[in-house]
């Protein structure tokens, strides 16, 4: 996987790719959270050129396109400094988004992405990585199998998400 898989920092010239891949992957995996499958609220808050420009200008945010051979297959967004539990913001890294298009899941991309994030966290002298995962989604078992632990609960922050689909876990991995 390593020789054919890369993490490409997002450049303005690739905003359309990031938007298209992020939107496609999100819709493939999370449409069931929304009434009538209408994900427009999330898309408008995550995948527009205005949002990307703002995020790219934020020194605390790192955005990547996940590339396998010559194809973009997913996106990654991390917040470099963020407090959680008993860790201050300089001690923890937040995995905000990792979306992989459905046809590329199960190929080891998620595992390689976690390794990349752990390496980045170590370079930044972090003590932990944390993230939010749906309580009723397949990603939860993936993170638990990769040594993340449930430390808290939360909910999807958008009002129009289907109520029974809102519960999330906050997961943390010490490094």
C-alpha positions in Angstrom: 0.0 0.0 0.0 2.7 2.5 1.0 4.3 2.7 -2.4 1.0 3.4 -4.2 -0.6 5.5 -1.5 0.2 9.2 -0.7 -1.1 12.1 1.4 -1.2 15.2 -0.7 -1.6 18.5 1.1 -4.5 20.4 -0.3 -3.7 23.2 -2.7 -6.2 25.7 -4.0 -5.9 24.1 -7.5 -7.3 20.9 -6.0 -10.3 22.4 -4.1 -12.8 20.9 -6.7 -11.2 17.4 -6.2 -11.5 17.7 -2.4 -15.1 18.9 -2.6 -16.1 16.2 -5.1 -14.4 13.4 -3.2 -15.5 14.6 0.2 -19.1 15.0 -0.9 -19.2 11.7 -2.7 -17.6 9.7 0.2 -19.8 11.5 2.8 -23.0 10.7 0.8 -21.9 7.1 0.3 -21.5 6.5 4.0 -23.8 9.0 5.8 -26.9 9.7 3.8 -28.9 7.6 6.2 -28.4 10.2 9.0 -30.5 12.8 7.2 -34.2 13.0 6.5 -34.8 12.0 2.9 -31.1 11.5 2.5 -30.7 15.3 2.1 -27.0 16.0 3.2 -27.0 19.5 2.0 -26.6 21.0 5.5 -23.4 19.1 6.1 -22.1 19.7 2.6 -22.6 23.4 2.8 -20.8 23.4 6.2 -17.9 21.3 5.0 -17.3 21.2 1.3 -17.5 24.6 -0.3 -14.6 26.7 -1.7 -15.3 29.3 0.9 -15.0 26.8 3.8 -11.8 25.3 2.3 -10.2 28.7 1.9 -11.0 29.5 5.5 -9.7 26.1 6.7 -6.5 26.3 4.6 -5.7 29.7 6.0 -6.0 28.3 9.6 -2.6 27.3 10.8 -4.3 24.8 13.1 -5.9 22.9 10.3 -4.3 20.4 7.9 -6.2 19.2 4.8 -5.1 16.3 2.6 -6.2 14.5 -0.5 -5.7 10.7 -0.2 -4.2 9.4 -3.4 -3.9 5.8 -4.5 -1.7 5.4 -7.6 -3.1 8.2 -9.9 -6.6 8.5 -8.4 -7.8 10.6 -5.5 -9.8 8.2 -3.2 -10.5 10.2 0.0 -9.9 13.2 2.1 -8.4 13.9 5.5 -8.8 16.9 7.8 -7.0 17.2 11.1 -6.9 19.9 13.8 -3.3 20.0 15.0 -4.0 21.5 18.5 -7.2 20.8 20.4 -8.0 20.1 24.1 -9.8 16.9 25.2 -10.5 15.4 28.6 -7.5 16.1 30.8 -5.2 17.0 27.8 -4.6 20.6 26.8 -4.6 21.7 23.2 -0.9 21.3 22.8 -1.1 17.7 23.9 -3.9 16.4 21.5 -4.5 16.2 17.8 -8.1 15.9 16.5 -9.0 13.7 13.6 -11.8 15.8 12.2 -12.6 14.0 8.9 -11.4 10.9 7.2 -13.7 10.0 4.3 -12.8 7.3 1.8 -14.9 6.6 -1.2 -16.8 3.4 -0.8 -15.2 1.5 -3.7 -11.8 2.0 -2.0 -12.8 0.9 1.5 -11.3 -2.4 2.7 -8.0 -1.9 0.9 -6.0 -0.7 4.0 -6.3 3.0 3.3 -7.9 3.7 6.7 -5.0 1.9 8.5 -2.4 3.7 6.4 -4.1 7.0 7.2 -4.1 6.3 11.0 -0.4 5.5 10.7 0.2 8.8 8.9 -1.8 10.7 11.6 0.1 9.0 14.4 3.4 9.9 12.8 2.2 13.5 12.5 1.1 13.5 16.1 4.5 12.2 17.3 6.3 14.8 15.2 4.2 17.4 17.0 4.9 15.8 20.4 1.3 15.0 21.1 0.2 12.6 23.8 -3.0 11.5 22.1 -5.2 11.5 19.0 -9.0 11.8 19.3 -12.1 11.8 17.1 -15.8 11.4 17.1 -17.5 8.3 15.6 -21.1 7.4 15.1 -22.3 5.0 17.8 -24.2 3.0 15.1 -21.7 3.0 12.3 -19.1 0.6 10.9 -16.2 3.0 11.6 -16.5 2.5 15.3 -15.3 -1.1 15.2 -12.4 0.0 13.0 -11.2 2.6 15.5 -11.7 0.2 18.4 -9.6 -2.5 16.6 -6.9 0.2 16.1 -6.5 0.8 19.8 -8.8 3.8 20.3 -10.9 3.8 23.5 -14.3 5.3 24.1 -13.9 8.2 26.6 -17.2 10.1 26.2 -20.4 10.6 24.2 -21.6 13.4 22.0 -24.1 14.0 19.3 -24.0 15.2 15.7 -24.2 19.0 16.0 -26.7 19.6 13.2 -30.4 20.0 14.3 -31.9 18.3 11.2 -30.1 15.0 11.6 -32.5 12.1 12.4 -32.6 12.0 16.2 -31.9 8.3 16.6 -28.8 8.7 14.4 -27.2 11.6 16.3 -25.4 9.7 19.1 -21.6 9.6 18.8 -18.7 8.4 20.8 -15.5 10.4 21.5 -12.6 8.0 21.0 -9.0 8.6 22.1 -5.7 6.8 21.4 -2.7 7.6 23.5 0.6 7.7 21.6 
